[in-house]
Amino acid sequence: NETLIGVDGTGRYLVTATLDNIHLWDIASGKRAATLASGPGSDRATLTDDGRHLVVQSRSDVETGIAWWRIDSGEKIGELAIAGVPALVAYDAMGRRVAVADYDRAARLWDLETGELIGQFDLPNQPSDLRLNATGDTLAAVYGRSGVSLWSVNAPDRPLLEHFDSGDWRVRFSPSGARVVVGRPDSGFDVHATSNGRSLGPTVGAVGAVAGSVLLGFNSTEDVLATRGPAGALRFWQLPVASSSAAMNPILSAATDAVAAAIPGGEALLLGDRDGHVHHLPADSIAEALTAARDDVSFLGHNAPVRSLHVSSDGALVASIAADSSLRIWSADDGLPMPYTLDLPAAPGRLAFSPDNRLLGILTGSRLSVIDLESGEVDADIELGEPHADFAFGANGTLYLGSGSGALNVVSLESPGAWTVRRLWQGEAPIRLLELSPRERFLVIVDSK
């Protein structure tokens, strides 16, 4: 009735457990070298990342005990008693610090050696996964399929970074704890510095494995990231080495401004915040100007947090979509909105302006809507019969759409108010992306293969 725990960090001992004891077996001789009287819960013991310590949880009707053991000396270094049964527990590399999440959306960080409460993090949602970096000073929380956040023990009242959107969110710390990778298999993963949440390079690993078979891992020198790609193939990504010359200087906090976009040419920035405001600022704005714009409540764009910003190809118009699926159109020249607000039935999967900025196409699953931007009226509302992932706007209001069955369809305006749909080509796999060349001589199609 032995439970396998693992091999210790020195490679000398095989660690197993029964209900009340932990056994250390000498791998060279096969003989039992020591027994730790760790008590109830020993079969649920966990080897820490450094492989030199063990953490044992014991549970009763009223409390949960967490004990910290050193393998080479066989001594118990510290222990902690927590009321009730925690929702999640995470440890640093040595097991010296433990983060405990209750069912009240709070996570508390404890020192196991002293029993001291180090800090409390009031999380925005109930976490489904909790992780500590190697040094125990940075906490990562995943909220099911809705988002992720990163917190520093030195500033527990404000996250270093957070992302909220639907998807299979994953987070992993590097071996030293200095880096963290955050993202989703379908949209890719970003590497950040755990000290301040700063981005350390471009997104990697996009369109990888399906949910449930995600792989994320750093090498020992933390300059290579491994992910699982299509068909289970492994991918290895060379990560940039952070340096003072390549460092990005953050001028706004992800905790206060939700989304940002740049006008083509890089002359202006658009910021959409949680209060529903959309701000239009010169790209060389300093942090003080951004803070002043964020605090300016004289202009309200939406009644809910801004979730996405979309800029026309010439940079003249901007569409913003909020969490309540409201949509507004803005002039990028003066930052003023059109005199109407559209209420969409659901968040769109794809949105694009026509080349002449007269129309706006909105694709949501199997439904395509075309909006007249001058009046805000719906020009077309077409049920396509099957889900479509992407579309491209051509001249004269023509739209090319890629379907889940691999069909390339064309929607065109034959006469005012009369839209027709016809099939142009049939592929073998679902179409994922479409792009027209600038003069519309070529159409690039990317399918699921």
Phi, psi and omega in degrees: 000035178276139174256129180285125177262316178151195177248135184289172187294338179274347184077010183270325188242141164267129185253123176230172182211151166251194182295328187237353185222153173245132184248137175251121182252130177288116186293327182292319184258340183081004182264153178288125184265329183197158175231129178258122179280075188276347175084188182303143181091004182300327181288352175255019181293152181231131172284134177287167184297331178283350177072007184247000181224160177234142174241128184240128175255132173235140185234142174231187181290337187244339183206166176241127177259138177235119181244144184243122185241146173260128188289314188293329180261344180071019182255150174274122186272322182195166178207163185213140176246128182239134180294135177075197179248119182291154177285318182215150177224137178221150183235157171280184187297327180266347185083008183287325177247143180229133175256131183236125176255125174268189180266018178252020179065022177243145174239134182240139182252127184238151170264115185291331182288321183256344185075014184276139172280116184276319182187165178232137179245119177270099187281152181288336180218170176287123183284151174254345178211140183225134181218144173249146174283176189300325183270354176075019180248002177225132183245137175243136179231133175252136182249075180056233180254024184247342180166187183205152176215159181233134186229143175257140179293338179281343179218070187288351183270356184211126183290149174291323175202156173205146177228132177233116176189160182286146178152175182271080186289139177224152177214138178217138174267152174285165183304322180278344183086002183280340181234155176219139177251132186227136175164196181226149183300325185281334182246355176100177185233143179243141179260131181234156170281131182287340183291325184219002180078006183293138177292138183248011178160183183286167178291139179231163172074019182292154180051056182263227186284164176285164181303142178098344180234033181285139175232129176224128178199137175269152168279175187294331179268359172064025176247005176227135176243134177257134174228164175262128182259193179303146179060024176080004181290143177276140177239142179238125186246128177281118182269143178292147176272123182293135177215166182294330181284331182262356185293141175272143180258101181294134180246359172212156183265135177295342180283343183245330179241123192281314186223157179214153176212157179248141173288135177309132187102342174074021184272341183216155176245146173243131180237130174246124186251181185286343180273001179093003181275147171241121185251139180244115187224151172301145185294338180267018178299141177271171185301324181296321179293322178294319179297319179296321179293321180295326182276351180280115182252021183284344181229119182254123179268315182225167175261012180212163181303140177285129184255333180204152177232136181230129185248138177293161186297330179268359177078009184277329184234152179226135173250134177240141179235133182257175182295336178270014179067021172278148183230136176229151179246135185236151170272126180285345180288312183242358178076013181266149183269161169292154185280039177207157174232132179259136176256107182279149179292336180198164178296128184288151174277333182208142181217138180204149175271149172289159182302329180267006179060024178270332185234156174233124177263135180232118181249121178229098180065248182257010183242133177244129175241142177237123185252134170281115189287337179287319183258339186080006180278153178277115178281324182211143174221100192244127171272117188274347176092343177201159181296144175233140185263333186204161174209162178227137180271128173255188179288160176059028176078011179284137178236136174254126185237138178256125187260167177291341178269000181092006181276139171261112182253154179237127175248125183223156180265107182280323178204165183309119178082356182250106180252140178238152179238128176220154180272129181261326186198150179239117177265181184263346184223158179304136179276131184254322185220145175227146176206129176268141173290159187306321181262010175063029175277337183226147173237122180264131181239130174242123179255184185290346178265000000 
